[in-house]
Amino acid sequence: MHKWLGLRRLVALSLALFSQWSLASLSLLTEPVQGALVRATVPAGSQVSYQQQKIRVSQQGEFVFGIGRDELGSRTIEWVSADGQTHQQSFEIIARQFAIEKVDGLPPKMVNPDPSLAARIRADAANARKARERNDERLDFMQDFIWPAKGRISGVYGSQRILNGEPKTPHYGVDVAAPTGTAVVAPASGIVTLWQPDMYYSGGTLIIDHGFGVSSTFLHLSASHVQAGQRVEQGQLIAEIGATGRATGPHLDWRMNWMNVRVDPQLLVPAR
């Protein structure tokens, strides 16, 4: 948690320097650190490309993009304003330090799942990917996000375990430990695109789309209070914490995506 507090202080100090990110009316509203969901604006009526790929931009000029955990180096935003002029600005991704834990001497079955479960795991992953495919015009992602649950932070984005010498997939969410049945609320408004009560790894899994390819995923739930296709508002009760799937105890694992880029939800909510 000390590293996290240090990052928070860095972000707070950097906010005072945001004028350097404004050029010809481009404004980044979020620090471009590893794992960030970067919200930004350009003049109304502009078209935007990020890394030479066109991305959605609202009529008012809002847009968003994600920076992955392991991305580094320079990135470029290009926009064509309503008068036809082309503008370009590059920035450097700010590196973070992530916790790495080595655990040796585990039985093989604790490191890799039974091969007979491979088809089920692939099907679960495909259903989740499909639920995150929406890319519509809603600007719910521009809200100030709130915490979806109350409890102790027991896991953070970017941490990774090396089990018996084998690096495992990094953790891409923030974990909130609390008793089974603890309320989970929508951190921002959106459309529910998935409720699946029994995925192999993640157990009860709920996905909310916030527009422009931004989505929240909630794992290990014991119950849902909403269903796919339903509109939910920020702060609305959506689910209950559980210990379903591959969980060692009751907690909420909250994850976020921009398209297929996994970003850090904790960068969007107030410090605790």
Number of C-alpha atoms within 10 A of each C-alpha: 10 7 12 15 12 11 16 15 12 12 16 12 11 13 13 9 9 14 12 10 17 14 12 13 12 20 18 19 16 19 20 21 23 21 28 25 28 20 18 17 20 24 18 14 15 22 22 26 16 17 13 11 9 13 16 20 22 19 13 12 18 20 22 25 21 24 22 21 22 10 14 15 9 11 16 13 17 20 21 17 19 12 8 10 9 13 15 15 14 13 13 12 19 15 15 15 11 15 12 12 11 12 11 10 8 10 10 11 8 10 13 10 12 10 8 8 10 11 10 12 15 11 13 18 15 11 13 19 13 11 20 23 17 18 17 13 14 17 18 20 23 16 13 12 20 17 21 23 24 14 15 12 16 14 18 23 23 24 18 18 17 16 19 15 11 12 13 12 11 17 16 24 25 21 24 22 22 21 16 19 16 20 20 23 22 22 27 24 24 25 21 23 22 22 24 20 19 16 21 17 17 21 21 25 26 28 25 29 31 27 22 25 24 30 30 24 22 27 29 29 30 23 22 19 13 17 17 15 13 12 14 21 15 18 17 17 18 23 25 23 27 25 23 25 19 13 16 8 14 21 30 34 26 26 22 27 24 26 17 15 17 23 29 25 24 23 20 18 13 11 10 8
